[in-house]
């Protein structure tokens, strides 16, 4: 299993609320990949959106991995 880096991010909406997203990066051997996850749910504060992104990132890398194509 490779090492993962999870990078949370927040984005302010036009109405002043915040959306969460995160990127998962992994380098393994000569290959690497990066996936970005964005969520429609909005939050009242930037910190709440960041906590949601961190939690979702942790869940993503904690799930058993299936064979990669």
N, C-alpha and C positions, 0 to 999 in steps of 0.2 A: 504494500500500500504506500502511495506517495504522501508527501506532506502537503497540507492544504493551507492556503491563506484566505481568510474571509475578510472582505473590506466592506463595512457597512457605509451607507450614505443616506442622506435625507435631502428632500427637494421641497421647497415651499411652493404651494399652489397659488393660483391667482386670488383665491379668497382668503389667503393667510393661513391655511392649514398646512400640514406637512405629510408627504408620502415617504415611504421607506423603500429602500432597495439594498441589495448587496451583491458583491461579486465573489465568486469562488475561483481561486487560481490553484493550479497544481502543476508541478514539474515532476516528471518521472522519466528517467533515462534520457533519451534524446527528444522526447515529446513533452508537450505541455498543453494545457487548455485553460480557458477562462469562460465562465458562464455568468451571466448577469440575470438576476431575478428582480423584477419590479412588482410592486403591489398596488392595487387600486384603493385599498383602505386608506383613509386619511386620519390624522392624529391632531390633537389640539396643540401639541408642543413638539419641538424638534427632538427633545430628549426622549419622549415617548416613541416617536418614529424610529430613533436610533436603537433603543432597547428592543423594539420589535424586529428590526433588521438583524441585530446581533443574535437574537434568539432563533430566528428562522435560519440564519447561516449555520449556527451550531447544530440545529436539527438536520439540516441538509448534509453536513459532513459526517454526522453520527449514524445516518441510515446505512444499512448494509448496501454495498455497491454491487450492481449487476455487471456482467461481462460487458466491456466496452466494444463497440463496433469499429 
